[in-house]
Amino acid sequence: MKQLKLKILLMYRDLYNVFFTRGKQSLEKTGLKALDEIIARANKPTDFSDHLVPLFNETLLCKPKLIVELGTRGGESTFVFERAAELCGSTLLSIDMDDCSGSCAYPKWNFVKSDDVAFAKKFKAWCRNKQLPRQVDLLFIDTSHLYEHTAQEIQAWFPLVSENGKVIFHDTNLAYFYFHADGSMDVAWDNQRGVIRALEEYFGCCWNEKFAFTDVQNGWLIRHQPHCNGFTVLDRLSNNVTRKRRG
Ligand SMILES: C[S@@+](CC[C@H](N)C(=O)[O-])C[C@H]1O[C@@H](n2cnc3c(N)ncnc32)[C@H](O)[C@@H]1O
């Protein structure tokens, strides 16, 4: 029965894509090898392909000393972080409960096989041992996409993010179907708004994740893109900006 349902969904997807895919701009080479490799990878549509270049841009612009990636799997996001980290001289730490130790060749890459919430408690000691800063400049969360687990990740990891740090979530708009930026559609699963709901609860507000939005909540600038299952970027604002907002 499940197989049949999937077959029907995939047929619907194929038919939909014949009529509604808009195509996208094909870029010349930029001359920055790392970015060109990422653009080339993004040409193969996946549930994360639209976010590869934005993830590179966000990383490069925040010049992180330490990047922490929660959820590695086949290494789509790791591919981007590896390249951005090399340009910024960052250390990259990836955590996954499965063994993903072969996902990256970057010399400053560390992989820890662990439950991410459990590891958060050991994070400072781990950093001390490795003589690394004990704060995360860029935290990327892309794991179970379940509400309770995401809420635990927020509680465990947000206090470890540095004063001007950035947090990026994938799958903040997960449902049976998702759309790429070029209008084409693919099949996913319904997580009952698990990730975005955990964020809404943390910030005490409501969003419609089907649309792009920018918001400011509790000293964070929050930017959201709905396509490819959702990509939400949180930047800690300086006290100056937060004071002006209140004034
Ligand atoms: C969606 S995949 C990650 C995709 C990856 N970021 C990429 O771009 O290719 C989710 C990963 O999270 C891991 N994961 C799920 N729950 C976890 C947990 N509690 N702690 C650590 N890793 C977890 C899974 O093993 C899986 O590899």
The ligand as a Gaussian input file, in Angstrom:
#p B3LYP/6-31G(d) Opt

LIG

0 1
 C       18.840000      15.010000       6.763000
 S       20.243000      14.097000       7.206000
 C       21.541000      15.295000       7.159000
 C       21.816000      15.783000       5.790000
 C       23.118000      16.556000       5.635000
 N       23.128000      17.772000       6.409000
 C       23.342000      16.874000       4.167000
 O       23.242000      18.056000       3.785000
 O       23.607000      15.926000       3.413000
 C       19.987000      13.867000       8.913000
 C       21.151000      13.234000       9.658000
 O       20.928000      13.504000      11.040000
 C       21.358000      12.404000      11.783000
 N       20.665000      12.433000      13.081000
 C       19.354000      12.231000      13.323000
 N       19.105000      12.340000      14.643000
 C       20.283000      12.637000      15.239000
 C       20.684000      12.868000      16.581000
 N       19.815000      12.811000      17.597000
 N       21.996000      13.147000      16.836000
 C       22.891000      13.187000      15.817000
 N       22.572000      12.959000      14.535000
 C       21.288000      12.705000      14.237000
 C       21.016000      11.191000      10.916000
 O       21.839000      10.100000      11.245000
 C       21.260000      11.724000       9.497000
 O       22.531000      11.387000       9.040000

